[in-house]
Amino acid sequence: MYDIVQHDHADELLALSGAYLEKRESENNLPLGLAHTLARDPYYFGDDPPLLLSILDSGDPVGVAVRSPPHRIVLSIYDTEIDGAVDRLVQHLQNRKVRVPGVVGPETEARCFCSQWIRTSPGCSAIPRKRLRAFESRSVIDVPLAPGSLRLAETADQRLMARWIAAFSREATGEEPDPEKADRNAMKYIAERNLYIWEDDGPVSIARQSRAMKNGTNVTMVYTPDALRNRGYATSCVYALTRKLLADRYSFCSLFTDLSNPASNRIYQKIGYVPLGDWLEFDFDCAVESADC
């Protein structure tokens, strides 16, 4: 029989399930990295308190689910009989009328959650959004670099970074971004010193470090404006940032690629990233809006 423990703080989730997640730290980088970030700041991703769940089998952690509203619920790898664990998780969410706008997780876990969620939510359907691939790098492969060098984004870059963050969001989601939110994020990332620029007589590409964990960290928000693409700037930016992070305290860097963009997959493998597995994103569409869909 599976039990669900709902945590009040991410520190509690990490205390109970952190060691389980760290057995496959790279593959669990999204839920684990979110938990570490929320442990430092519970409201880092939004104004509402996060949902933090551990799934136990005979008292031992076998998976987690994390949600920071208004975003999708995020699943870890479930090291157990997936149908039974996910069924118990969905029961827990439905009984408490938790709103779940979508799910992202390893392919098998995400598909199972979708099937059980729409089965228990009359009028709801699952809309596939993205197929992602998780990658890990523990060393970099030297490649010819584009002209330029890596540097941290600075306060003077904020207006440009806000525009590029908005453009990245537009490409990633297909939705029109909020310019004010993009500006706030640019200010936040610059203050946190985790937004990096590849500079070649001015900024030409960016990448960001995010979701630091015990042993690893994540590279995200890789963006080059259309007019500057196909010059090797993104490759150089990710290569230099990955090399820097691995030379610091991190044992590995992880990232996700959208499999609809084969160019990015080639870029990352060329500099030493190794594929770990596929993840899926789904949104839930309800014919009748309700508290639990």
Secondary structure, 3 states (H helix, E strand, C coil): CEEEEECCCHHHHHHHHHHHHHCCCCCCHHHHHHHHHHHHCCCCCCCCCCEEEEEEECCEEEEEEEECCCCCEEECCCCCCHHHHHHHHHHHHHHCCCCCCEEEEEHHHHHHHHHHHHHCCCCEEEEEEEEEEEEEECCCCCCCCCCCEEEECCHHHHHHHHHHHHHHHHHHHCCCCCHHHHHHHHHHHHHHCCEEEEECCCEEEEEEEECCCCCEEEEEEEECCHHHCCCCHHHHHHHHHHHHHHHCCCCEEEEEEECCCHHHHHHHHHCCCEEEEEEEEEEEEECCCCCCC
